[in-house]
Amino acid sequence: MNNTSQTIRVGLFFLLGLALAWITFESLNGGRLFKKQGYTLVAGFANLKGLKTGDEIRMAGVKVGAIEQTRLADHRVEALLAIEPNVKIPADAVASIEQSSLLGSNYLGITFGTPGGALLKDQDEIKTKVTADMSEVISQLGNLGAKLDQVVGEIGKSLGGGEGGGLFQRLDKLVTENGPKLTTTISNLQDVTAKIKNGEGTFGKLVNDTKLHDDLLASVGEIKQAAADARTFMGDAKGIVTDVKAGKGTLGLLLYDEPTASSLKVSLNNLKEVSAKLNSGQGTLGKLISDDSLYLSVQSTMKKADRMIDGLGDQGPITAVGVAAQSLF
């Protein structure tokens, strides 16, 4: 009976040992003992920052695999990622080393990537990015604290004293030495403000005189009206220029209408030719302008007409006809 009881106890301890060994193996290998193997990806880093075999791989906080192995490769370190077979990771997904808490262990986080894109296959390399290490952050905080201590020390020296005294001592000395000047300046400012309040001076009138204020507003209104008129004039001028460019109106026809411009050129040429002929004495009008003999003939005729009119006063009609004929011929 004792032998049977002892055999049972030994068997229980053996089974308990197997259970503990299985639990340990599951913990170290990410629980992949009796599961179907998935596929492996490679992630390269400059520093694994404490990431080790068996650490979890998560997507949005959900476990999708475990670190299978870490190794050195040239000038970097690589982590082999054992991904579960039912998890599909896009080719543009990014892996980074994350911390679960300030005192917790590290894990590898993977982003979702672009849905519907190409997927990573077995032995492909996944993109990685560098994240801040807590030790580096603490080191930087330590450096910042040292710099703050230095700044506080400098401020303390400035306030506390030195060869020239502290900041407060310098301010007290400055106020003591310039006290009369400050008093005079304050008194002058009081006088100036009093004059402004009483409406004295240009600035006082500007502040207190309502009529001047109204005149200023009226001037501003006139300036605005002048600006509006100027805008209207500019708009009209633009419209005129547009019409001229479009060939509208007399000026537009002269500038941009080719037939009208050609006719004007022909008319100017004809006028030039006529003036040239007149100047050279050609034609009837040219002779009237340039020929002196015609002028003398007309003058002689006018004299004969004068003599005829003088003779008409003393003779009768019949005699007048003869006198006229004789005078003219």
PERA-V805674 format. One record per helix or strand of 3 or more residues. SS is the DSSP state (~ for helix, > for strand). FROM is the first residue (numbers start at 1). LEN is the number of residues. If there is no record, write none. Layout:
BEGIN
ss & from & len
SS & FROM & LEN
SS & FROM & LEN
END
This chain:
BEGIN
ss & from & len
~ & 2 & 27
> & 39 & 7
> & 56 & 4
> & 62 & 12
> & 76 & 8
> & 94 & 6
> & 106 & 5
> & 125 & 4
~ & 134 & 27
~ & 167 & 11
~ & 179 & 19
~ & 201 & 8
~ & 210 & 36
~ & 249 & 8
~ & 258 & 23
~ & 283 & 8
~ & 292 & 21
~ & 317 & 12
END
